[in-house]
């Protein structure tokens, strides 16, 4: 399956995400999903045919990388953007953020996991390695 084609550092991070969710560490889950998204996109830049630096040589932000991925692979756009936005709410909280309400955060954490799973499965699927577009699962 797809998990057998994952690199060990991806497997370790996925296991950590599930462990954090099990222990109710919902902000950690969202943050880990966001970092895994960035890591996965950067590690697969060649396969995804994206450039990680701007014309000035500076590394692109996650937002810029997602924009480039979304142009080539629109089926990933909603998933990547949802992970980035939720991650930003946790990393850069606002004064009256609903992210602080446990049941809301649990739901957001679960949805963020669902989004990262779609992206990981898509990037590491056999169809993608053959250069064929995969069908969006959502």
Secondary structure in CASP SS format (residue, H / E / C, confidence):
PFRMAT SS
TARGET T0000
AUTHOR 0000-0000-0000
METHOD secondary structure of the structure
MODEL  1
X C 1.00
X H 1.00
X H 1.00
X H 1.00
X H 1.00
X C 1.00
X C 1.00
X H 1.00
X H 1.00
X H 1.00
X H 1.00
X H 1.00
X H 1.00
X H 1.00
X H 1.00
X H 1.00
X H 1.00
X H 1.00
X H 1.00
X H 1.00
X H 1.00
X H 1.00
X C 1.00
X C 1.00
X C 1.00
X H 1.00
X H 1.00
X H 1.00
X H 1.00
X H 1.00
X H 1.00
X H 1.00
X H 1.00
X H 1.00
X H 1.00
X H 1.00
X H 1.00
X H 1.00
X H 1.00
X H 1.00
X H 1.00
X H 1.00
X H 1.00
X C 1.00
X H 1.00
X H 1.00
X H 1.00
X H 1.00
X C 1.00
X C 1.00
X C 1.00
X C 1.00
X E 1.00
X C 1.00
X C 1.00
X C 1.00
X C 1.00
X C 1.00
X E 1.00
X C 1.00
X C 1.00
X H 1.00
X H 1.00
X H 1.00
X H 1.00
X H 1.00
X H 1.00
X H 1.00
X H 1.00
X H 1.00
X H 1.00
X H 1.00
X C 1.00
X H 1.00
X H 1.00
X H 1.00
X H 1.00
X H 1.00
X H 1.00
X H 1.00
X H 1.00
X H 1.00
X H 1.00
X H 1.00
X H 1.00
X H 1.00
X H 1.00
X H 1.00
X H 1.00
X H 1.00
X H 1.00
X C 1.00
X C 1.00
X C 1.00
X C 1.00
X C 1.00
X C 1.00
X H 1.00
X H 1.00
X H 1.00
X C 1.00
X H 1.00
X H 1.00
X H 1.00
X H 1.00
X H 1.00
X H 1.00
X H 1.00
X H 1.00
X H 1.00
X H 1.00
X H 1.00
X H 1.00
X H 1.00
X H 1.00
X H 1.00
X H 1.00
X H 1.00
X H 1.00
X H 1.00
X H 1.00
X H 1.00
X H 1.00
X H 1.00
X C 1.00
X H 1.00
X H 1.00
X H 1.00
X H 1.00
X C 1.00
X C 1.00
X C 1.00
X C 1.00
X C 1.00
X C 1.00
X C 1.00
X C 1.00
X C 1.00
END
